[in-house]
Amino acid sequence: MIVSIGEILFDIFPKYRRIGGAPFNFAFHLQSLGFATHFISRIGEDEKGREILGFLKERNFDSDSIQIDEDHKTGEVQVALDAEGNARFHIVEDVAYDHVACTDAVRTLMAEADIVYYGSLIQRSPGGFRQVREMLDSRGRKTRCLYDVNFRPGCYDETIVRASLDPCTILKLNGDELSIIQEMLDVPGDTETAVRRLMDDYDLEMTALTMGGEGSRLYTREGRYLAAPSENLSIVDTVGAGDGFTSILAAGCLSGWDGDRILRLATRFASSICEIEGAIPEDADFYAPFRSRFS
């Protein structure tokens, strides 16, 4: 069973809006791929919150672990796209997901989880940071922790990064995030050296590194695997591509796949997300060719 902790919100694009948030996208993909997945988040008791619940019900997404907040509004992000479809984000502060609570029900889920996913944004407030710590402290002895770095401007610092790496067993980040962490934590060397240093310092089982047009890499204790970027893509936007990649990373780990097999399918899935608007496909048939890989 997989547990995802973090934000669900509205991504407001120039011409449309979509429900998003990296931890939600991750959980949605995994449920759609047939994996038992619980999503821990918080939304406002407002119009946007009701719209989210309606959408989730329509898509048969398990929303039992989404908390309702009477005092804070549902989160949203203003998304601007450049000519290549790359996104810039303005994230509204002090919203419902910043006040997610570690309840008894949450502790039970954490104790039973095979993999727990978390990122940096949900920890941006002091309260969110404390609650995520409580959740992670409630995990089972064999639970694997997947830290998706996913930096957003003004929403991370050294305290968050160090505390997130400490329990981490599977790390996912991109090239820019690796450079930031190298400077922040004084990790010297080229890409290969820096990744291996992080894996040694934090006893990581696996590190996935996405590098845009340079493809992606997956590091394990046994070796390194490389994947070139997919060719001939009709890119609509890149929003959510990394979340799609991470969902396959978790699914492959839970399925006991080797690194090469995980990386190849993760790259293919992320590329397919780039060919749709937003991070979540409108058509459930999108998942069919990927779901069959796990049956």
N, C-alpha and C positions, 0 to 999 in steps of 0.2 A: 504494500500500500504506500502511496506517495502523498505527502502533505506539502502544500504550497502556502507560504505565509507572505502576505503583502497587499499591495494596492489593487483596487479595481476602480476605474474612473472613465471619464469620457475624453477621448482624444478629439479635439476640435480642429479639423482641417480647414483650409480656405474655402472649400466648396461642399463639405459634408462632415459628419461626425461619426465616430465609431466608439463602441465600448472597448476599453483596452486596459493597459497596465501590465507590465511584464509578468508578474506572478499569476495574474488571471489568465493571460494568453497561454502561459506554460501549462496551467492546470486544464484549461479548455482543450488544448491539443491532446493532452494525455487522456482525458475522459473520452474524447472523440476517437482516440486510437484503441480504446477498450481497456484502459488501465484504471484500477480502483484509485481514485484521487479525491482528496478533500482540500478545499480552498478556504483558508482562514483570512478574513478581511472585515471591513466595516464600511457601511454606506450611510448616508444621511436619510432621515425620514422626510424626504422631499420628492419633488417631481422626478428629478434625475434618478434618485434611488429607486423609486417605483418603476421607472422605465427599465432600469437594470434588472430588477427582479422579474419583470414581465418578459424581458428578452431571455433570461436564463431559464425560465419555466418553458418558454416556447422551444428552446433548444435542448430541453431535458438535461440541463446542467444541475448537478447537486449543489444547492445553495444553503444547505442546513448550517454551515459554519460561518456564514456571513452575518455579522452583527449589525444591528440597527442603532443609529445614534440620533437622539432627539435634539442635540445641541449643536452639531456640526454638519455642514453640508457635504454632499457627495463630491468627491474629487474630480478635477478636470485639468486638462493640459491643452494649451494652445500650441498647435503644431504648424510650423512653416516649412515648406519644401523648396529646395533649390532646383535648378534645371535638371540635375541628375536624379532627382527623387530622394535625396538625402534630407533627413529631418533635423530641425532645431526645435527645442521645447521650452515653453514657459509654464512652469508647474505652480498651480495655486497652493498656497500654504495654509496650515491649520485647518485641515478638512477631516472628514470622518475617519479615514484610514490611519491618520496620525494618532488616533486614540484607540486602536485595536487593543483588546484585553485578553490576557492569559487566563481563561476561565478553567474550571474543572474539566469541562468537555474538551477543551483544547489540550490540556495536559494528558488526557486519555488518548487522544489521537497521536500526540507526539510520542508517547510511550510505545504505541503499536506500529509506528511508521517504519518502513524499510528505508525510504529516502525522504529527507526534509529539504525543501528548497526555500531559500531566502535571498534577498538582495540588499542593497544599500538604502534605497529611498524610504522604505518603511521604517528605517531607523533614524531618520533625519531629526526628529524631535526627541527631547530627553525622555518623554513618556514612551514613545515608540521604541526607543533603544532599550529601555528597561524591560518592556513587555516581551520583546523578541529574546532578550537574554533569559527571561523566565521560561519562555517556551522551549528554547534550545536546551536549557538545563533539565527539562522534563523528558527529553528524548530517551529512547531505549538504549541499552548498552551496545546493541549492534546496529543502531540507526546510522545511516550514512548521511552526511550533511553536504548539500550542494549549494555553494555560494556563487550566485550570478552577480558579479560586481556591478555592472549596469550603472555607472556613475552618471549623475545629472548635476549640472552646475549648481553649486551652493547647497547640495543635499548629501554631502559626505565629508568626512575628515579622517584623520589618522586613528582616532579612537574607534570609530565605526569599523574601519578596515581591519585593524589589529584584532578587535573583538570578534569580527566575522571570520577571520582566517583561523583563529584558535581551534574551533570545533570542526573546521572544514575538512572533508575528505575528498571532495570533487570540486574543482575550481573552474569557473568559466569566465573569460574576460576577452577583450579585444586588444589590438595593438596599442591604441592610445591609452587604455586603462593600465596596461602593463607598464608603460613609460611613467605614468603618474605614480603607480605603486613603487616603482624602482626609486624614484626621487623621494617619495614620502618615507619609505622604509629603509632608504640607503642600501639598495640592492644593486651592486655594480654588474657590469658585463653586458654582452650582447643578448639577444633574445633567448638563445639556447641556454646560456649561462644563468640568466636571471630566472627563467622558469625552473631550472633544476635547483637553484638556490632556494626558491620559494617552496618547492616540493620537499626539499630536505629540512628546511627550517620549520615547516608546519606539518610535516609528515603526511603530505598529500598523496592520495592514491592515484589521482588523475587530474590533468589540467588540459582544458580545451581553450585554444587561442584562435580567434577569428581575426582575419587581417584584410577584409574587404576584397579588393582586386587581386591581392596576393594569395587568396585562398585561405585555408585553415589548417591548423595542426592539432594533434592530440598526443599528449605526453602521458606515458604510463611508466610504472617501474620497469617494465620489460623493454620499452623502446619509444620511438617517436614515429607517428604516422602523418602523412601529408595528403592534402586534397586540393587540387586546383579549383578555381572558381568555375561554376557552370558556364557553358558557352551558349550563345544565341538566345539569351533571355530577353523577354519583352518586359522590362522593368516598369512597373506602375509607381511603386514607392518601396522604400526599404524598411518601413515601420514594421516591427515585429519579427523581422527575419532572424535576429539573434535569439528571440524567445522560442521560435520554432526549432532552431538548432539545438537549444538547451533541452527542449522536450524530448527530442530523439536521443540526446546524450543520456538523460535519465532513463528512458525506456530501454535503451541498449544495455546500460549498466544493470538494470533490474533483470533483464533477460539473459545476462551472462555472456553477452557478445564480446568478441575481441575488439581491440581499438580500431583496426582498419574498417571493419564492418560498421561500427558505430559512426565513424567519421564520414564514410561515403554516403550513408543514408541521411545523416544530419545535414550535410551539405546540399543534398538533393531537395530535402524538405524545405530548408531555408530559402533556396532558390525559388521554389514554387510559391512561397509566401510573397516574394518580391513581385510576382506577376499578378497579384490581386490588390484591390484597394484596402488599406488598413491591415491589421494583424490577424483578423479572424475571417475565414472564408464564409461567404453567404450560403454556399451549397455544401451540405454535409457529404456529398459524394466526393468532394475534394480529398477526403481522408481514405477512401477505399483502397487505392493502390499501396498506401503506406500501412494501413491496418492489416492487410494480408501478410505483411512481413512478420507480424508478431503473433499470428494465429497458429 
